């Protein structure tokens, strides 16, 4: 039907668009821009010509890891043990 149903309160209105200007030309692909963790979910593509075809895709968006903070505990003496600690939010 040449439109995207964004769902209620999804925040996708400004970030989703058809890849091709005219989806009736057999390509109803969509592009999700600026992915966010909250975009994780099940997306459904429903194409209707003579019949209706439906396909669902599960999208999982993970957070970009932050650079860990690392430090050593113990004395740096040859033959002894030290502990390397790393932490990331």
FITIFI-662451 format. One record per residue: residue number from 1; residue in three letters; chain; y, x, z of N, C-alpha, C, CB in turn. Coordinates in Angstrom, 3 decimals, decimal comma, always signed. Last residue first. Glycine has a CB too. Layout:
@k: NUM&r: ALA&c: A&nY: Y&nX: X&nZ: Z&caY: Y&caX: X&caZ: Z&cY: Y&cX: X&cZ: Z&cbY: Y&cbX: X&cbZ: Z
...
//
This chain:
@k: 89&r: UNK&c: A&nY: -0,318&nX: +31,590&nZ: +31,530&caY: -0,078&caX: +30,192&caZ: +31,870&cY: -0,913&cX: +29,288&cZ: +30,988&cbY: +1,408&cbX: +29,845&cbZ: +31,735
@k: 88&r: UNK&c: A&nY: -2,488&nX: +34,260&nZ: +32,381&caY: -1,703&caX: +33,578&caZ: +31,365&cY: -1,522&cX: +32,121&cZ: +31,791&cbY: -2,388&cbX: +33,676&cbZ: +29,963
@k: 87&r: UNK&c: A&nY: -3,364&nX: +37,472&nZ: +33,544&caY: -3,049&caX: +36,092&caZ: +33,859&cY: -2,226&cX: +35,506&cZ: +32,707&cbY: -2,282&cbX: +35,988&cbZ: +35,215
@k: 86&r: UNK&c: A&nY: -5,565&nX: +40,072&nZ: +34,501&caY: -4,734&caX: +39,445&caZ: +33,469&cY: -4,559&cX: +37,980&cZ: +33,830&cbY: -5,370&cbX: +39,600&cbZ: +32,042
@k: 85&r: UNK&c: A&nY: -6,400&nX: +43,132&nZ: +36,015&caY: -6,171&caX: +41,689&caZ: +36,152&cY: -5,242&cX: +41,229&cZ: +35,022&cbY: -5,556&cbX: +41,342&cbZ: +37,561
@k: 84&r: UNK&c: A&nY: -8,693&nX: +45,536&nZ: +36,530&caY: -7,670&caX: +45,127&caZ: +35,566&cY: -7,549&cX: +43,618&cZ: +35,639&cbY: -8,019&cbX: +45,599&cbZ: +34,109
@k: 83&r: UNK&c: A&nY: -9,407&nX: +47,703&nZ: +39,093&caY: -9,529&caX: +46,318&caZ: +38,669&cY: -8,376&cX: +46,020&cZ: +37,721&cbY: -9,531&cbX: +45,340&cbZ: +39,892
@k: 82&r: UNK&c: A&nY: -11,275&nX: +50,737&nZ: +39,241&caY: -10,029&caX: +49,973&caZ: +39,338&cY: -10,311&cX: +48,568&cZ: +38,824&cbY: -8,861&cbX: +50,656&cbZ: +38,526
@k: 81&r: UNK&c: A&nY: -13,237&nX: +53,281&nZ: +40,822&caY: -13,123&caX: +52,010&caZ: +40,098&cY: -11,725&cX: +51,433&cZ: +40,258&cbY: -14,176&cbX: +50,999&cbZ: +40,597
@k: 80&r: UNK&c: A&nY: -13,469&nX: +56,844&nZ: +40,204&caY: -13,367&caX: +55,663&caZ: +41,071&cY: -13,225&cX: +54,403&cZ: +40,200&cbY: -12,152&cbX: +55,796&cbZ: +42,058
@k: 79&r: UNK&c: A&nY: -13,499&nX: +58,849&nZ: +38,301&caY: -14,746&caX: +58,583&caZ: +39,010&cY: -14,679&cX: +57,376&cZ: +39,927&cbY: -15,134&cbX: +59,779&cbZ: +39,806
@k: 78&r: UNK&c: A&nY: -10,149&nX: +59,706&nZ: +38,752&caY: -11,349&caX: +59,877&caZ: +37,959&cY: -12,597&cX: +59,674&cZ: +38,820&cbY: -11,364&cbX: +61,263&cbZ: +37,309
@k: 77&r: UNK&c: A&nY: -8,020&nX: +57,210&nZ: +39,866&caY: -8,650&caX: +58,489&caZ: +40,202&cY: -9,957&cX: +58,572&cZ: +39,412&cbY: -8,906&cbX: +58,625&cbZ: +41,764
@k: 76&r: UNK&c: A&nY: -5,782&nX: +55,151&nZ: +40,248&caY: -6,319&caX: +55,729&caZ: +39,020&cY: -6,832&cX: +57,133&cZ: +39,306&cbY: -5,245&cbX: +55,755&cbZ: +37,902
@k: 75&r: UNK&c: A&nY: -6,454&nX: +52,744&nZ: +42,770&caY: -5,900&caX: +54,041&caZ: +42,379&cY: -6,588&cX: +54,546&cZ: +41,124&cbY: -6,046&cbX: +55,066&cbZ: +43,518
@k: 74&r: UNK&c: A&nY: -5,808&nX: +49,205&nZ: +42,327&caY: -6,616&caX: +50,358&caZ: +42,729&cY: -5,972&cX: +51,629&cZ: +42,216&cbY: -8,065&cbX: +50,234&cbZ: +42,204
@k: 73&r: UNK&c: A&nY: -5,228&nX: +47,134&nZ: +39,693&caY: -5,292&caX: +47,211&caZ: +41,153&cY: -6,260&cX: +48,335&cZ: +41,504&cbY: -5,746&cbX: +45,838&cbZ: +41,795
@k: 72&r: UNK&c: A&nY: -3,017&nX: +46,614&nZ: +36,930&caY: -4,202&caX: +47,224&caZ: +37,537&cY: -4,084&cX: +47,176&cZ: +39,052&cbY: -4,383&cbX: +48,683&cbZ: +37,055
@k: 71&r: UNK&c: A&nY: -2,121&nX: +43,804&nZ: +34,859&caY: -1,808&caX: +44,879&caZ: +35,786&cY: -3,114&cX: +45,435&cZ: +36,355&cbY: -0,867&cbX: +44,381&cbZ: +36,926
@k: 70&r: UNK&c: A&nY: -0,662&nX: +41,549&nZ: +32,462&caY: -1,787&caX: +42,337&caZ: +32,959&cY: -1,292&cX: +43,449&cZ: +33,882&cbY: -2,591&cbX: +42,931&cbZ: +31,785
@k: 69&r: UNK&c: A&nY: -0,026&nX: +38,439&nZ: +31,143&caY: +0,541&caX: +39,491&caZ: +32,001&cY: -0,650&cX: +40,235&cZ: +32,597&cbY: +1,502&cbX: +38,894&cbZ: +33,141
@k: 68&r: UNK&c: A&nY: -0,530&nX: +37,361&nZ: +27,728&caY: -0,922&caX: +37,485&caZ: +29,133&cY: -0,145&cX: +38,604&cZ: +29,844&cbY: -2,429&cbX: +37,750&cbZ: +29,236
@k: 67&r: UNK&c: A&nY: +1,395&nX: +35,290&nZ: +25,722&caY: +1,002&caX: +36,677&caZ: +25,961&cY: +0,656&cX: +36,830&cZ: +27,434&cbY: +2,135&cbX: +37,672&cbZ: +25,545
@k: 66&r: UNK&c: A&nY: -0,072&nX: +32,051&nZ: +25,265&caY: +1,052&caX: +32,909&caZ: +25,637&cY: +0,529&cX: +34,322&cZ: +25,875&cbY: +1,786&cbX: +32,363&cbZ: +26,907
@k: 65&r: UNK&c: A&nY: -1,566&nX: +30,328&nZ: +22,509&caY: -1,661&caX: +31,053&caZ: +23,776&cY: -0,412&cX: +31,910&cZ: +24,020&cbY: -2,919&cbX: +31,938&cbZ: +23,789
@k: 64&r: UNK&c: A&nY: -0,594&nX: +27,165&nZ: +21,405&caY: -0,581&caX: +28,583&caZ: +21,089&cY: -0,661&cX: +29,348&cZ: +22,409&cbY: +0,701&cbX: +28,979&cbZ: +20,267
@k: 63&r: UNK&c: A&nY: -2,749&nX: +24,398&nZ: +22,038&caY: -1,520&caX: +25,149&caZ: +22,302&cY: -1,680&cX: +26,594&cZ: +21,892&cbY: -1,137&cbX: +25,063&cbZ: +23,780
@k: 62&r: UNK&c: A&nY: -4,383&nX: +22,588&nZ: +19,421&caY: -4,410&caX: +23,371&caZ: +20,651&cY: -3,105&cX: +24,133&cZ: +20,800&cbY: -5,610&cbX: +24,341&cbZ: +20,663
@k: 61&r: UNK&c: A&nY: -5,283&nX: +19,557&nZ: +18,141&caY: -4,224&caX: +20,562&caZ: +18,120&cY: -4,238&cX: +21,276&cZ: +19,462&cbY: -2,818&cbX: +19,918&cbZ: +17,831
@k: 60&r: UNK&c: A&nY: -7,629&nX: +18,028&nZ: +16,254&caY: -7,429&caX: +18,596&caZ: +17,582&cY: -6,402&cX: +19,716&cZ: +17,461&cbY: -8,776&cbX: +19,123&cbZ: +18,192
@k: 59&r: UNK&c: A&nY: -8,408&nX: +15,126&nZ: +14,536&caY: -7,539&caX: +16,298&caZ: +14,547&cY: -7,365&cX: +16,746&cZ: +15,995&cbY: -6,152&cbX: +15,990&cbZ: +13,877
@k: 58&r: UNK&c: A&nY: -10,814&nX: +13,517&nZ: +12,718&caY: -10,411&caX: +13,849&caZ: +14,080&cY: -9,633&cX: +15,157&cZ: +14,030&cbY: -11,650&cbX: +13,960&cbZ: +15,037
@k: 57&r: UNK&c: A&nY: -10,562&nX: +11,050&nZ: +10,286&caY: -10,566&caX: +12,487&caZ: +10,543&cY: -10,091&cX: +12,700&cZ: +11,974&cbY: -9,658&cbX: +13,262&cbZ: +9,517
@k: 56&r: UNK&c: A&nY: -12,113&nX: +8,459&nZ: +8,410&caY: -11,445&caX: +8,908&caZ: +9,631&cY: -11,615&cX: +10,414&cZ: +9,797&cbY: -12,001&cbX: +8,164&cbZ: +10,864
@k: 55&r: UNK&c: A&nY: -11,647&nX: +6,339&nZ: +5,656&caY: -12,208&caX: +7,596&caZ: +6,142&cY: -11,410&cX: +8,021&cZ: +7,372&cbY: -12,179&cbX: +8,708&cbZ: +5,030
@k: 54&r: UNK&c: A&nY: -12,327&nX: +3,558&nZ: +3,624&caY: -11,741&caX: +4,061&caZ: +4,864&cY: -12,443&cX: +5,354&cZ: +5,252&cbY: -11,850&cbX: +3,008&cbZ: +6,006
@k: 53&r: UNK&c: A&nY: -11,517&nX: +1,547&nZ: +0,896&caY: -12,295&caX: +2,698&caZ: +1,363&cY: -11,570&cX: +3,269&cZ: +2,574&cbY: -12,473&cbX: +3,789&cbZ: +0,229
@k: 52&r: UNK&c: A&nY: -11,692&nX: -1,619&nZ: -0,530&caY: -11,046&caX: -0,791&caZ: +0,492&cY: -12,007&cX: +0,315&cZ: +0,900&cbY: -10,621&cbX: -1,643&cbZ: +1,732
@k: 51&r: UNK&c: A&nY: -11,406&nX: -2,329&nZ: -4,068&caY: -12,042&caX: -2,467&caZ: -2,758&cY: -11,292&cX: -1,569&cZ: -1,787&cbY: -13,573&cbX: -2,098&cbZ: -2,812
@k: 50&r: UNK&c: A&nY: -9,505&nX: -1,817&nZ: -5,936&caY: -10,262&caX: -3,064&caZ: -6,059&cY: -10,982&cX: -3,377&cZ: -4,759&cbY: -11,270&cbX: -2,978&cbZ: -7,217
@k: 49&r: UNK&c: A&nY: -7,833&nX: -0,138&nZ: -3,773&caY: -7,624&caX: -0,460&caZ: -5,190&cY: -8,290&cX: -1,809&cZ: -5,391&cbY: -8,222&cbX: +0,661&cbZ: -6,176
@k: 48&r: UNK&c: A&nY: -6,816&nX: +1,367&nZ: -0,918&caY: -7,192&caX: +0,064&caZ: -1,456&cY: -6,829&cX: +0,012&cZ: -2,935&cbY: -6,494&cbX: -1,086&cbZ: -0,675
@k: 47&r: UNK&c: A&nY: -7,637&nX: +3,506&nZ: +1,683&caY: -7,200&caX: +3,417&caZ: +0,291&cY: -7,722&cX: +2,103&cZ: -0,281&cbY: -7,707&cbX: +4,647&cbZ: -0,552
@k: 46&r: UNK&c: A&nY: -6,858&nX: +4,822&nZ: +4,656&caY: -7,369&caX: +3,574&caZ: +4,084&cY: -6,766&cX: +3,440&cZ: +2,691&cbY: -7,017&cbX: +2,322&cbZ: +4,992
@k: 45&r: UNK&c: A&nY: -7,563&nX: +7,191&nZ: +6,994&caY: -7,021&caX: +7,012&caZ: +5,647&cY: -7,684&cX: +5,768&cZ: +5,065&cbY: -7,269&cbX: +8,288&cbZ: +4,735
@k: 44&r: UNK&c: A&nY: -6,792&nX: +7,860&nZ: +10,316&caY: -7,564&caX: +7,049&caZ: +9,388&cY: -6,830&cX: +6,941&cZ: +8,058&cbY: -7,829&cbX: +5,652&cbZ: +9,975
@k: 43&r: UNK&c: A&nY: -7,293&nX: +10,135&nZ: +12,965&caY: -6,430&caX: +9,646&caZ: +11,898&cY: -7,307&cX: +8,939&cZ: +10,869&cbY: -5,613&cbX: +10,813&cbZ: +11,243
@k: 42&r: UNK&c: A&nY: -7,479&nX: +10,625&nZ: +16,352&caY: -8,234&caX: +10,218&caZ: +15,180&cY: -7,273&cX: +9,604&cZ: +14,176&cbY: -9,363&cbX: +9,221&cbZ: +15,555
@k: 41&r: UNK&c: A&nY: -5,820&nX: +13,501&nZ: +17,868&caY: -6,306&caX: +12,125&caZ: +17,810&cY: -7,126&cX: +11,891&cZ: +16,564&cbY: -5,149&cbX: +11,144&cbZ: +17,860
@k: 40&r: UNK&c: A&nY: -2,960&nX: +15,325&nZ: +18,678&caY: -4,413&caX: +15,259&caZ: +18,741&cY: -4,847&cX: +13,800&cZ: +18,720&cbY: -4,950&cbX: +15,977&cbZ: +20,006
@k: 39&r: UNK&c: A&nY: -0,280&nX: +15,384&nZ: +18,999&caY: -0,767&caX: +14,841&caZ: +17,731&cY: -2,286&cX: +14,781&cZ: +17,684&cbY: -0,252&cbX: +15,673&cbZ: +16,573
@k: 38&r: UNK&c: A&nY: +0,340&nX: +16,739&nZ: +21,307&caY: +0,255&caX: +15,275&caZ: +21,404&cY: -0,209&cX: +14,621&cZ: +20,105&cbY: +1,601&cbX: +14,707&cbZ: +21,798
@k: 37&r: UNK&c: A&nY: +0,663&nX: +19,318&nZ: +20,373&caY: -0,565&caX: +18,991&caZ: +21,102&cY: -0,751&cX: +17,481&cZ: +21,181&cbY: -0,535&cbX: +19,598&cbZ: +22,519
@k: 36&r: UNK&c: A&nY: +2,005&nX: +19,164&nZ: +17,043&caY: +2,177&caX: +19,244&caZ: +18,486&cY: +0,870&cX: +18,859&cZ: +19,157&cbY: +3,337&cbX: +18,332&cbZ: +18,966
@k: 35&r: UNK&c: A&nY: +3,111&nX: +20,437&nZ: +13,889&caY: +2,059&caX: +19,887&caZ: +14,756&cY: +2,348&cX: +20,148&cZ: +16,229&cbY: +0,701&cbX: +20,483&cbZ: +14,384
@k: 34&r: UNK&c: A&nY: +5,046&nX: +20,294&nZ: +11,683&caY: +5,385&caX: +20,661&caZ: +13,060&cY: +4,388&cX: +20,083&cZ: +14,059&cbY: +6,795&cbX: +20,183&cbZ: +13,401
@k: 33&r: UNK&c: A&nY: +3,734&nX: +17,640&nZ: +9,617&caY: +4,576&caX: +18,813&caZ: +9,832&cY: +4,781&cX: +19,053&cZ: +11,324&cbY: +5,934&cbX: +18,643&cbZ: +9,124
@k: 32&r: UNK&c: A&nY: +1,103&nX: +16,562&nZ: +7,804&caY: +1,663&caX: +16,461&caZ: +9,150&cY: +2,431&cX: +17,747&cZ: +9,411&cbY: +0,542&cbX: +16,226&cbZ: +10,238
@k: 31&r: UNK&c: A&nY: +0,765&nX: +14,944&nZ: +4,757&caY: +1,047&caX: +16,224&caZ: +5,400&cY: +1,658&cX: +15,931&cZ: +6,765&cbY: +2,005&cbX: +17,114&cbZ: +4,523
@k: 30&r: UNK&c: A&nY: -1,808&nX: +13,111&nZ: +3,034&caY: -0,582&caX: +13,184&caZ: +3,825&cY: -0,453&cX: +14,572&cZ: +4,437&cbY: -0,569&cbX: +12,096&cbZ: +4,930
@k: 29&r: UNK&c: A&nY: -3,101&nX: +11,856&nZ: -0,054&caY: -3,085&caX: +12,861&caZ: +1,011&cY: -1,751&cX: +12,828&cZ: +1,737&cbY: -3,351&cbX: +14,272&cbZ: +0,440
@k: 28&r: UNK&c: A&nY: -3,716&nX: +10,184&nZ: -2,089&caY: -3,025&caX: +9,586&caZ: -0,950&cY: -3,005&cX: +10,555&cZ: +0,235&cbY: -3,699&cbX: +8,259&cbZ: -0,545
@k: 27&r: UNK&c: A&nY: -3,935&nX: +10,277&nZ: -5,318&caY: -3,882&caX: +11,266&caZ: -4,243&cY: -3,041&cX: +10,681&cZ: -3,112&cbY: -3,289&cbX: +12,635&cbZ: -4,746
@k: 26&r: UNK&c: A&nY: -3,816&nX: +8,382&nZ: -7,380&caY: -5,123&caX: +8,851&caZ: -6,915&cY: -5,072&cX: +9,985&cZ: -5,902&cbY: -5,924&cbX: +9,291&cbZ: -8,077
@k: 25&r: UNK&c: A&nY: -1,280&nX: +7,387&nZ: -7,723&caY: -1,817&caX: +8,273&caZ: -8,757&cY: -3,053&cX: +9,024&cZ: -8,253&cbY: -0,741&cbX: +9,273&cbZ: -9,214
@k: 24&r: UNK&c: A&nY: -0,273&nX: +6,130&nZ: -5,569&caY: -1,108&caX: +5,304&caZ: -6,447&cY: -1,700&cX: +6,124&cZ: -7,586&cbY: -0,295&cbX: +4,139&cbZ: -7,014
@k: 23&r: UNK&c: A&nY: +1,472&nX: +7,829&nZ: -4,264&caY: +0,061&caX: +7,858&caZ: -3,861&cY: -0,844&cX: +6,993&cZ: -4,741&cbY: -0,062&cbX: +7,406&cbZ: -2,429
@k: 22&r: UNK&c: A&nY: +3,915&nX: +9,651&nZ: -5,456&caY: +3,335&caX: +8,352&caZ: -5,768&cY: +1,849&cX: +8,349&cZ: -5,432&cbY: +3,553&cbX: +8,000&cbZ: -7,251
@k: 21&r: UNK&c: A&nY: +4,465&nX: +12,219&nZ: -4,458&caY: +5,476&caX: +11,156&caZ: -4,344&cY: +4,895&cX: +9,772&cZ: -4,561&cbY: +6,591&cbX: +11,389&cbZ: -5,338
@k: 20&r: UNK&c: A&nY: +1,935&nX: +13,769&nZ: -2,495&caY: +2,451&caX: +13,382&caZ: -3,810&cY: +3,447&cX: +12,239&cZ: -3,632&cbY: +1,289&cbX: +12,964&cbZ: -4,773
@k: 19&r: UNK&c: A&nY: +1,725&nX: +13,768&nZ: +0,281&caY: +1,825&caX: +15,041&caZ: -0,426&cY: +2,403&cX: +14,800&cZ: -1,827&cbY: +0,432&cbX: +15,739&cbZ: -0,513
@k: 18&r: UNK&c: A&nY: +3,590&nX: +11,592&nZ: +2,393&caY: +2,587&caX: +11,758&caZ: +1,359&cY: +2,806&cX: +13,094&cZ: +0,659&cbY: +2,637&cbX: +10,588&cbZ: +0,348
@k: 17&r: UNK&c: A&nY: +4,376&nX: +12,695&nZ: +5,738&caY: +4,772&caX: +12,232&caZ: +4,408&cY: +3,591&cX: +12,388&cZ: +3,459&cbY: +6,012&cbX: +13,021&cbZ: +3,883
@k: 16&r: UNK&c: A&nY: +5,573&nX: +13,034&nZ: +9,025&caY: +4,448&caX: +12,703&caZ: +8,152&cY: +4,987&cX: +12,195&cZ: +6,820&cbY: +3,517&cbX: +11,643&cbZ: +8,813
@k: 15&r: UNK&c: A&nY: +7,745&nX: +13,348&nZ: +10,679&caY: +6,910&caX: +14,526&caZ: +10,439&cY: +5,714&cX: +14,266&cZ: +9,528&cbY: +6,422&cbX: +15,060&cbZ: +11,742
@k: 14&r: UNK&c: A&nY: +9,167&nX: +11,184&nZ: +11,511&caY: +9,916&caX: +12,199&caZ: +10,773&cY: +9,054&cX: +13,385&cZ: +10,358&cbY: +11,072&cbX: +12,687&cbZ: +11,607
@k: 13&r: UNK&c: A&nY: +7,105&nX: +9,657&nZ: +12,825&caY: +7,911&caX: +9,105&caZ: +11,735&cY: +8,614&cX: +10,160&cZ: +10,896&cbY: +8,928&cbX: +8,168&cbZ: +12,291
@k: 12&r: UNK&c: A&nY: +5,646&nX: +10,385&nZ: +15,058&caY: +5,292&caX: +10,993&caZ: +13,777&cY: +6,230&cX: +10,611&cZ: +12,629&cbY: +3,891&cbX: +10,608&cbZ: +13,416
@k: 11&r: UNK&c: A&nY: +5,778&nX: +9,236&nZ: +17,546&caY: +6,707&caX: +10,314&caZ: +17,262&cY: +6,440&cX: +11,001&cZ: +15,930&cbY: +6,657&cbX: +11,320&cbZ: +18,362
@k: 10&r: UNK&c: A&nY: +4,289&nX: +7,081&nZ: +18,484&caY: +3,593&caX: +8,322&caZ: +18,158&cY: +4,528&cX: +9,499&cZ: +17,913&cbY: +2,739&cbX: +8,114&cbZ: +16,951
@k: 9&r: UNK&c: A&nY: +4,920&nX: +4,431&nZ: +19,164&caY: +5,350&caX: +5,523&caZ: +20,036&cY: +4,732&cX: +6,871&cZ: +19,713&cbY: +5,038&cbX: +5,182&cbZ: +21,436
@k: 8&r: UNK&c: A&nY: +2,244&nX: +3,029&nZ: +17,400&caY: +3,386&caX: +2,786&caZ: +18,292&cY: +3,678&cX: +4,007&cZ: +19,149&cbY: +3,121&cbX: +1,568&cbZ: +19,190
@k: 7&r: UNK&c: A&nY: +1,641&nX: +4,102&nZ: +14,013&caY: +1,219&caX: +3,720&caZ: +15,352&cY: +2,434&cX: +3,583&cZ: +16,248&cbY: +0,230&cbX: +4,745&cbZ: +15,932
@k: 6&r: UNK&c: A&nY: +2,405&nX: +4,569&nZ: +11,407&caY: +2,524&caX: +5,658&caZ: +12,374&cY: +1,943&cX: +5,332&cZ: +13,742&cbY: +3,957&cbX: +6,030&cbZ: +12,531
@k: 5&r: UNK&c: A&nY: +1,250&nX: +4,048&nZ: +8,321&caY: +1,362&caX: +3,338&caZ: +9,598&cY: +1,309&cX: +4,398&cZ: +10,690&cbY: +0,213&cbX: +2,251&cbZ: +9,779
@k: 4&r: UNK&c: A&nY: +2,817&nX: +4,607&nZ: +5,286&caY: +2,086&caX: +5,236&caZ: +6,378&cY: +2,327&cX: +4,407&cZ: +7,627&cbY: +2,526&cbX: +6,727&cbZ: +6,587
@k: 3&r: UNK&c: A&nY: +2,424&nX: +3,095&nZ: +2,015&caY: +3,135&caX: +3,336&caZ: +3,267&cY: +2,201&cX: +3,981&cZ: +4,289&cbY: +3,718&cbX: +2,020&cbZ: +3,823
@k: 2&r: UNK&c: A&nY: +1,144&nX: +2,123&nZ: -0,288&caY: +2,284&caX: +3,027&caZ: -0,424&cY: +3,070&cX: +3,214&cZ: +0,871&cbY: +3,203&cbX: +2,518&cbZ: -1,491
@k: 1&r: UNK&c: A&nY: -1,214&nX: +0,817&nZ: +0,000&caY: +0,000&caX: +0,000&caZ: +0,000&cY: +1,268&cX: +0,854&cZ: +0,000&cbY: +0,004&cbX: -0,926&cbZ: +1,208
//
